[in-house]
Each structure stands twice: as C-alpha cells, then as structure tokens.
Amino acid sequence: MVEKSDEDGNGMTERQTPEELAQEVKRLVGQLQAQGRNDLLLRAIGVPLLEELRIEAAKGKLSRLVITKDYRFILVDYNKEVELQPVHKAVYLLFLAHPEGIEFKRLADYREELTRYYMATAKMMDKEKIIEGIDHLVNPLDNAINEKCSRIKKVFLDLMDEYTASYYYISGHTQKRFAGSSRIWYERLKIITLPRNLVSRLEFFEETGVVFGEKTEV
C-alpha cells in the first residue's frame, strides 16, 4: 500500500488501498480523455503494460485449448472443437510449441519438427505425400504456409469474435533487433499469442519433447 498526506494538512498520513489507487487512476484517466489527450495516456502507460492489460482483459473470455490423444483440438470452456485438417494441425502445433515466434523464411530450420507433427496428425497418410507437403510448407518461394495460416485463422474466426480469435490464430509480430551500435534489423515473426498456461499438455507433447501448459486428462 502507498502512503499519502491527509487532506487536512495536519502532517498525518493514511494508507491508500489498491482499490483507492484504482479509483484515483480512473479519475485521472477520465480527465485526460475529457481533454482529448489519449496520447499522453498511452505515453504514461507504455506499450508493454498496454499489452499486459489487453491480455488481462481477455482472460475472462479465453478458453483453455485441449489437444487430445487423437489430436482433436477442443476449446473446453466454449464446448467447441476446432476442426482442422492434419496439415493445418501440424502447422499449428509447430507455432504453439514456439511462443517466441518463427519467421516464415526460416521454416526450413524447423523441417524435422514440423515433419514429426505432420506424421503424428496424419498417421493414415502416405509418408511420401507428407514429405511433399512439408517441402511446400518450408519453401520460402511457395505460398503454402500463408494459405495454411489463412485457413487456420478462418476456422477460429468462425468460432468466436475477431478480438478473441486473435489470441488463437497465427499472427504477425515485428521485433526490432540491434547488432553493435549501428546495425538494426527487424524480425518478422509469426506467433500464437494465447497464454500457454491455457494449453493442456497431453501425451503428444511428451512424445515430441515439447513442454508447456498443464497436463490434463480428458
């Protein structure tokens, strides 16, 4: 808690509760908005905190994502299944396993991992067909990965509103990088922003060595 001088000016202090601080912040925010100074409000909050607040605001709406032993994707709190083809599931699992993000142009670096996911989700498919599909996905001159991500996005948008869906589908994130004092470059990462504590870890992730979220029996 924070101390503040009391309004009578008698030199005494009183403890300010978090709830009182929140009310004070609300009052100040209202004053800035009334003056049309959202720019100052954003500067005071900062972009990192704004993203944290965005996630906090969405938590009440986000469902846990459970991936079953037979690779069904279930949004358990919505009582809905995310129906994807094996290739789309493989792509999704790859990005789910890498919360730091992946650049499309570097997908070839993840070829072996992506192949494992595809073979797991498409056990009845001919191996040569799987390898052919992987070739298209990791080829930076091929549009296959964009097509698969677009399909994944559409499936989630069909299940929920756009704001909520943005946490589930694969989206773009540009990250500024520095090398020395002069060289600057940008990583154009693709990520899934869903908090990983909402993803249930089942046998699939244990077999492939990926560890995140909570182990859940379904």
C-alpha positions as CSV (number, residue, x, y, z in Angstrom):
1,M,0.0,0.0,0.0
2,V,1.1,3.6,-0.6
3,E,1.1,6.5,2.0
4,K,-0.4,9.8,1.2
5,S,-0.8,13.1,3.1
6,D,-4.3,13.6,4.5
7,E,-6.4,16.4,3.1
8,D,-6.5,18.3,6.4
9,G,-2.8,19.1,6.1
10,N,-2.1,18.0,9.7
11,G,1.1,16.1,8.7
12,M,-0.5,12.7,9.3
13,T,-0.6,10.1,6.6
14,E,-3.1,7.4,5.8
15,R,-2.7,4.2,3.9
16,Q,-4.1,4.1,0.4
17,T,-5.6,0.7,-0.6
18,P,-5.2,-0.7,-4.1
19,E,-8.9,-0.1,-4.6
20,E,-8.4,3.6,-3.8
21,L,-5.4,3.8,-6.1
22,A,-7.5,2.3,-8.9
23,Q,-10.2,4.9,-8.3
24,E,-7.6,7.7,-8.5
25,V,-6.2,6.3,-11.7
26,K,-9.7,6.1,-13.1
27,R,-10.3,9.7,-12.2
28,L,-7.0,10.8,-13.9
29,V,-7.7,8.7,-17.0
30,G,-11.1,10.3,-17.3
31,Q,-9.6,13.8,-17.1
32,L,-7.1,13.1,-19.8
33,Q,-9.7,11.5,-22.1
34,A,-12.0,14.5,-21.5
35,Q,-9.2,16.7,-22.7
36,G,-8.6,14.5,-25.8
37,R,-5.1,13.5,-24.6
38,N,-5.1,9.8,-25.2
39,D,-1.5,10.3,-26.5
40,L,-0.4,11.3,-23.0
41,L,-2.3,8.4,-21.5
42,L,-0.6,6.0,-23.8
43,R,2.8,7.5,-23.0
44,A,2.2,7.2,-19.3
45,I,1.0,3.6,-19.5
46,G,3.6,2.4,-22.1
47,V,3.1,-0.2,-24.8
48,P,4.3,-3.3,-22.8
49,L,1.9,-2.6,-20.0
50,L,-0.9,-1.9,-22.5
51,E,-0.3,-5.4,-23.9
52,E,-0.4,-6.9,-20.4
53,L,-3.7,-5.1,-19.8
54,R,-5.0,-6.4,-23.1
55,I,-4.3,-9.9,-22.1
56,E,-5.8,-9.4,-18.7
57,A,-8.9,-8.0,-20.2
58,A,-9.2,-11.1,-22.5
59,K,-8.6,-13.7,-19.8
60,G,-12.2,-13.8,-18.8
61,K,-13.2,-14.7,-22.4
62,L,-10.4,-17.0,-23.4
63,S,-11.0,-20.8,-23.3
64,R,-8.5,-23.4,-22.4
65,L,-7.3,-25.3,-25.5
66,V,-7.0,-29.1,-25.0
67,I,-5.3,-31.3,-27.6
68,T,-6.5,-34.9,-27.1
69,K,-4.6,-38.1,-27.7
70,D,-6.0,-38.4,-31.2
71,Y,-5.1,-34.8,-31.9
72,R,-8.6,-33.2,-31.7
73,F,-8.4,-29.5,-30.7
74,I,-11.0,-28.7,-28.1
75,L,-11.9,-25.3,-26.7
76,V,-13.3,-26.8,-23.5
77,D,-14.8,-23.7,-22.0
78,Y,-16.7,-22.9,-25.2
79,N,-17.6,-26.6,-25.7
80,K,-16.4,-26.3,-29.3
81,E,-14.0,-28.3,-31.4
82,V,-11.5,-26.6,-33.8
83,E,-11.9,-28.7,-36.9
84,L,-8.7,-28.6,-38.9
85,Q,-7.1,-30.9,-41.5
86,P,-3.9,-32.8,-40.4
87,V,-1.6,-30.4,-42.2
88,H,-3.2,-27.4,-40.5
89,K,-2.9,-29.1,-37.1
90,A,0.8,-29.8,-37.8
91,V,1.5,-26.1,-38.6
92,Y,-0.5,-25.0,-35.6
93,L,1.4,-27.4,-33.3
94,L,4.7,-26.1,-34.5
95,F,3.8,-22.4,-33.7
96,L,2.2,-23.5,-30.5
97,A,5.5,-25.1,-29.4
98,H,7.4,-21.9,-30.1
99,P,5.9,-18.9,-28.2
100,E,9.0,-16.9,-29.2
101,G,7.7,-16.9,-32.8
102,I,9.1,-18.2,-36.1
103,E,9.9,-16.3,-39.3
104,F,8.3,-17.9,-42.4
105,K,11.6,-17.6,-44.2
106,R,13.3,-19.8,-41.6
107,L,10.7,-22.6,-41.6
108,A,13.3,-24.9,-43.2
109,D,15.2,-24.8,-39.8
110,Y,12.1,-26.5,-38.3
111,R,11.6,-29.0,-41.0
112,E,12.3,-32.1,-38.8
113,E,10.0,-30.9,-36.1
114,L,7.2,-30.0,-38.5
115,T,7.5,-33.4,-40.1
116,R,7.1,-35.1,-36.8
117,Y,3.9,-33.1,-36.1
118,Y,2.5,-33.9,-39.6
119,M,3.3,-37.6,-39.3
120,A,1.5,-37.7,-35.9
121,T,-1.6,-35.9,-37.1
122,A,-1.8,-37.8,-40.4
123,K,-1.0,-41.3,-39.5
124,M,-3.1,-42.8,-42.3
125,M,-1.4,-40.6,-45.0
126,D,1.4,-41.9,-47.2
127,K,4.8,-40.8,-46.0
128,E,5.8,-39.5,-49.4
129,K,2.8,-37.3,-49.5
130,I,3.7,-35.9,-46.1
131,I,7.2,-35.1,-47.2
132,E,5.9,-33.5,-50.3
133,G,3.6,-31.3,-48.2
134,I,6.5,-30.4,-45.9
135,D,8.5,-29.4,-49.0
136,H,5.9,-26.9,-50.0
137,L,5.5,-25.5,-46.4
138,V,9.2,-24.8,-45.8
139,N,9.9,-23.4,-49.3
140,P,10.1,-19.6,-48.9
141,L,9.1,-19.2,-52.6
142,D,5.9,-21.2,-52.1
143,N,2.7,-19.7,-50.7
144,A,1.6,-22.9,-49.0
145,I,2.4,-21.7,-45.4
146,N,0.4,-18.5,-46.0
147,E,-2.6,-20.5,-47.3
148,K,-2.5,-22.8,-44.3
149,C,-2.3,-19.9,-41.8
150,S,-5.2,-18.2,-43.5
151,R,-7.3,-21.3,-43.2
152,I,-6.5,-21.7,-39.5
153,K,-7.4,-18.0,-39.0
154,K,-10.8,-18.5,-40.7
155,V,-11.6,-21.6,-38.6
156,F,-11.1,-19.6,-35.4
157,L,-13.0,-16.6,-36.7
158,D,-15.9,-18.9,-37.4
159,L,-16.0,-20.0,-33.8
160,M,-15.6,-16.6,-32.0
161,D,-15.3,-12.8,-32.3
162,E,-12.2,-11.3,-34.0
163,Y,-10.7,-9.9,-30.8
164,T,-10.8,-13.3,-29.0
165,A,-9.7,-15.2,-32.1
166,S,-6.6,-13.0,-32.4
167,Y,-5.1,-14.9,-29.4
168,Y,-5.6,-18.3,-31.1
169,Y,-4.6,-17.9,-34.7
170,I,-1.1,-17.4,-36.1
171,S,-0.4,-13.6,-36.4
172,G,2.4,-11.3,-37.3
173,H,4.7,-9.6,-34.8
174,T,7.7,-7.4,-35.9
175,Q,10.6,-7.3,-33.4
176,K,13.4,-4.8,-33.6
177,R,16.9,-6.2,-33.3
178,F,20.3,-4.4,-32.7
179,A,23.8,-5.5,-33.6
180,G,26.5,-3.3,-32.2
181,S,25.9,0.4,-32.3
182,S,24.8,0.9,-35.9
183,R,23.2,-2.2,-37.4
184,I,19.4,-2.5,-36.9
185,W,17.2,-5.1,-38.4
186,Y,13.6,-6.4,-38.0
187,E,12.4,-10.0,-37.4
188,R,9.0,-10.5,-38.9
189,L,7.9,-13.3,-36.6
190,K,4.7,-15.3,-36.7
191,I,3.3,-16.2,-33.3
192,I,0.3,-17.5,-31.4
193,T,-0.3,-15.1,-28.5
194,L,-2.5,-17.4,-26.5
195,P,-1.1,-17.7,-22.9
196,R,0.5,-21.1,-22.8
197,N,-1.0,-21.8,-19.3
198,L,-4.3,-22.2,-21.2
199,V,-2.9,-25.0,-23.3
200,S,-3.3,-28.5,-22.0
201,R,-0.2,-30.8,-22.4
202,L,-1.1,-34.3,-23.3
203,E,0.9,-37.3,-24.4
204,F,1.6,-35.8,-27.8
205,F,3.8,-33.1,-26.3
206,E,5.5,-35.6,-24.1
207,E,6.4,-37.8,-27.0
208,T,7.8,-34.9,-29.1
209,G,9.7,-33.3,-26.2
210,V,7.6,-30.1,-26.0
211,V,6.7,-29.0,-22.5
212,F,4.3,-26.2,-21.8
213,G,0.9,-25.7,-20.1
214,E,-0.7,-28.2,-17.7
215,K,-1.1,-31.9,-18.2
216,T,-4.8,-32.6,-18.3
217,E,-6.9,-35.7,-18.6
218,V,-9.8,-35.5,-21.0
